[in-house]
Amino acid sequence: MGYFFSLYCSWKIFISLVNIVFDRVGRKDPVTKGMEIAVHWLGFDIDVQFWSQHISFFLVGCIIFTSIRGFILTLTRFFYAVSSSKSSNIIVLVLAHLMGMYFVSMVMLMRMNMPLEYRTIITQVLGDLQFHFYHRWFDVIFLVSALTTMGILYLAHKQVNTSDKAENLYEPKW
C-alpha cells in the first residue's frame, strides 16, 4: 500500500501543479480516469462505472482513515507535551475544535476523489459552497506543504549522510 500511495501522492503533486497553473478543477476522480485510460489502452472489458465506484470508495476510506488516525496521533502527542492540570480543559476544547474543522475539511475535500453522482449528493448536503475556491486553495496548500516536506526530508537526509561521513573520519583505520 505504501508504494501505491507514494505513486498517488506523486500524481497528486503533479495534478495540483497543473490545476494551479491552468486554474482548473478536475471533473473526474483519479480512479475513474485511470480505469478509463487502462480500458482504452489495454483493451480490458470491464464495467468502468461499477468498479471505479467501489475502488474510489475504498481508496477514499483508506485515505480518510489513515489521515484522521495520523492527525489524532499527532494531536495526542501535542496534548501530552503541553498539558498540565490547569490547562487540560482548554487544550481539550481547542483540540476538539481543530478535530471538527479537520473532519469537515476532509469531507469537503474527499468530494474531489468521488464519482460525479456522489459529488452532487455532498454538494446538496453541504449547501451552496464555492467548491472551486476550496479546491484551488487545497491544491495550493497541498503543493506548498508537499514541496516543503520534500525539502525538509532532503535536508535531513543530507544531514544524516554528512554526520555519518564525519563519524567515519574519526574511526581508526587499521
Buried (B, 14 or more C-beta within 10 A) or exposed (E): EEEEBEEBEEEBBEBBBEBBEEEBBBEEBBBBBBBBEEBEEEEEEEEBEEBBBEBBBEBBEEBBEEEBEEBEEEBEEEBEEEBEEEEEEEBEEEBEEEBEEBEEEBEBBBBBBBBEEBBEEBBEEEEEEEBEEBBBEBBEEBBEEBEEEEEEEEEEEEEEEEEEEEEEEEEEEE
